[in-house]
């Protein structure tokens, strides 16, 4: 076994497709039936003999000095094993963070947002732990609140973080700004003179929650060597590990992590939640400690999508050609940095959308405030921008008297387009084509609610609440298209690792694939098995549980895992295949000249020539030998964006989706029913067509959610969250989910494994603005904020 | 927290007499939410699930005596003819799982203005049968809601059943939520035509400190229908009458701004629902409506 580093392995498909269950087939996911029948074991289902329960005490105010913490009453309770505060942290390192280590494991002298962890309790029963936490007395002295750009950058503004030393501090205009990324190309002011029409707009994007159904949970088990074994639902094991080990004062090899059942992620598990807390309590008590957040706590336990204010100006000639674009995007990062710098990079570099505009002036910033911390969520900065630039396109089309789809097609980027960052789009970019496809679909029939027995309220706004039988209902149709980068950008070393073994078990060749990829529901484990079957010609593939005993797989985010860890699995399989063929040549090479002369494939458990002649059974080649290779794999490197001009080859690949939304709006009550959301998306190559559909429909629905209902409401006077529950944070039910016809294009990206394109996020981008456009079309209202509420539609 | 599990109604009454602070729990769809949110930690929970008669109902001459724990699903499926308004309201309650557990007794016990059953009960007209070891009494629904999440029960009393007037005319129910299913009411409206007495009754939910009737609107409409001979002629209600009724219903609301909606939207929406539901019930009364309720 050896570790091999390779870069940019050619990705042409050499293996045939004769092995059943390989890529391109809709093999079923192993977790599907279990999840639907309620038998899947999630991280919250774990149990250990003699286990304690951990509880987190969180701040009740958003910004305050901690005057004192009295834990004596909690410690005195029967069944309480430990109470910990900042003073009990064992290592010199007491902070963590994805990029900037600005987040205290437990609050130190100050709390910066509502719900910040202040103290921990371990007890023998969850109710005891809860009651003990309630007995901890914390005295706060409240500080002035920073809640928006004006309060953050006021001359006398309180600093959310004093003494910043992070790498962005030197270029930000104010210490309450996490990061700023301008992009300047051409001369927008000069180009504006060529414009016959100019449209301006100010847009507001609300705070969306990932609202994954399996709340944060995990189990930490202290080990005899002084280390700890942590079983947890997360998105990136090795990133967690890098943040956990230092604050425990342990070397990384003494913190062994295993992925347990993940109930959704969508970016909300990129940051640490209960991981460090459970380990601290386990090491302190010498007992296994389980922590499970309830839904209420979950709303405070992870970062949300950045709410944003976006100001745009677009110009066009009278025939519809875009002349220039200026925009300013202000993202509220909340109290801690999390992924804010990268979200700024994305928002800025993708703010132009999938359009050709030579002259641009772009600025994106993220603020430090006392609002809830915001970070990664499906679409990552590109979502907010898409909402705004697509509204602009419709405004521009209206002003020009043009068809909104034609205007978009006229300005659509294509392969070869130069982006505002100076990067060339060097793979297919079928923007005009996907728009054409959604537009050419027949529209769903009008007045579908009418039946011989009366109005079918399920087809109407209000649904089962029976608010209309057709009164006040107006149909609207809207279009949108978006661009999302795939993979980590801006020079990040975005690699993955796969360990692949091939051996004979019970007379059959078997492959084992071991990666640290977090299966968060995306179907990665299914795809890995398909890749192994295709590349190694076996039927039996075992997927080893994801853990930190193998190299990093990178994050299950940025639409990257099939590309990057899929690429790593493919690469390792290719290396294993070469080794197996070497063994074959050694053993059987003298029996047939083809061993030396032909291109050899592994198919159906046999070594065959590219002409189809069988040379040997894999069983006979391997006998009792096993071949195992662990190798890292990388996509093409990227570069950081220049801090003043934003120039740089920052992205690896792009993903495009277009939507047409058809809505029925009850214009009197302001209620909306989305009837259909048609999608067209280029996926490069569908490794598992059924999973591709699932991703596109899921992303589309999440985009619909933030169009018409999903928003975390933060009181601007207190910076406290007002709706941390599924009673008042609404996500779409099946009655809110429309028909979602999907048109999949497969235009290969020659740089990517199998030509594939990351797909998970793009459908989330264009879904929201398409629904908004349809509602505007129905009502004639401007609607510059999402989600749209009944008050906005009724002017009440 | 102690969990009391009486095996019969008599034992339940005795337990409530002994522990007046005990919180009754049947379906648990409201109480458990309160407990999970830590909004209350009662000393005693009084589990009524072993009291089988609470899940029974009787259809009498004039009224349906509906046991406090009869689940919403059963009301929807088996009492649609007798209690059409309540059946429609039941359909808007949460999810199928919750509708299989929750019953009207819970809505009445909690007396939250957002309870889905209240507007339908107010519009139909009913009496709440409550009992204690001291005896049994009937509380008219108009006297039942006494304040925000407060009702007319004495501390030793339990809700046994609701005596709801059987429908003698069309009834309707509408609820505004910001989702098309499984949503708590932003506001709700119930209406019942009572051709036998030539009256119309209403109920408003989530738009005042308690569930209320839009009494001024009812009085206006009753007088207008009477004066115009509408009950006899079954002619179309004059738009100006419907408009005035809607405005008065809207004016009856006394809502607040909260995370679910603004006060001004609630007032507006109550008016729209009042106008629409009056139209639906009246069309049905005229025999023109294809259906007295939405198909679902």
Interface residues (C-beta under 8 A of the other chain):
Chain A: X294 X296 X451 X452 X453 X454 X455 X456 X457 X458 X460 X461 X462 X463 X464 X465 X466 X467 X468 X469 X471 X472 X668 X669 X670 X671 X673 X708 X709 X713 X722 X723 X725 X727 X728 X730 X732 X733 X734 X735 X736 X789 X790 X791 X794 X796
Chain B: X33 X36 X37 X88 X91 X92 X172 X173 X174 X175 X176 X177 X178 X179 X180 X181 X182 X183 X184 X186 X259 X260 X261 X262 X264 X265 X267 X268 X269 X272 X273 X276 X279 X280 X289 X290 X291 X293 X294 X295 X296
